[in-house]
Amino acid sequence: MNIFMNWTYDVFQEYFVGGFLNLFVALGTISIYLSTILASLIVTYEALYEKNVDELLISHKIKQDLVYVNKREWWRLRNMNIWLRLLIYTIVSYHVILIYEILMKYSFVSTYLSPTPLQILEFNDVFEFYLRIMIFICLLTALSLDYFVSKTIKKSQK
């Protein structure tokens, strides 16, 4: 038993401890060479790249104007009136809740082909509970969307 323990300790020392040390040395050497090569590539690229500042400023100004024009599009939420945004949120929430209601009723009918009055009352209680949760989720989503839209409006006005 003692011979086996000494042999495993020697194998551990030779392959794992020495191996990790060699791995760290190799990684350090590779990182030094890679950083030297990267620095020389950057210097070479900067030497070959022609800088025409006037053309760069004109193209930057054109891009800024294009972004400003695109931000003023009528269909973006930040460009709409708050009442129109709330109407859109309400319509989307109504349709989500309506789809949820249809799916719940369909699943109930497909599960119970001839339900008893007790099963119908139980389904009604569960349905109302989950419907309240869905309404709360829709309201929370609408409020968070409007919060971020108003935050974007305030940022663009500055």
C-alpha positions, 0 to 999 in steps of 0.5 A: 500500500505504501509503495502505491501511495508513493508512486501516485504522489510521484505521478501527481507531482510530475504530471500535474504540478510540473504540467501546470507550471509549464502551462503557465510559462507557455501561456505567458510566452504566447501572450508576449509574442501575440501582444508584440505582433498585435502592436506591430500590426496596429503600427503598420495599419496606422502607417498605411491608412490615409486620414482625410479629415475633411471627408471623414467629417462630411461623412460623419455629418451625413450619418448624423443627419440621417440618424436624426431624420430616421428618429423623427419617423411617425410610427416610432413610439417616442414620436407618438402622443401619450394617449396614442401609445396608451391606446396601442398598449391597451389594444395589444393587451386586450388581444393577448388576454383574449387569446389567453381566454380562448386557449384556457376555454379550449383546454377546459373543453378538450379536457372535460367533455361533459363537465360537472357543475363543480368542475365548471366552478373550479375552472371559473375560479382558476380562470379568474385567478390567472386572468388577473395575473395576465392583466397585471402582467400586461399592465406592468409591461405597458408601464415599463414600456412607457417608462422607457419611451418617456426616458428616451424622449427626455434623453433626446430633448436634452 
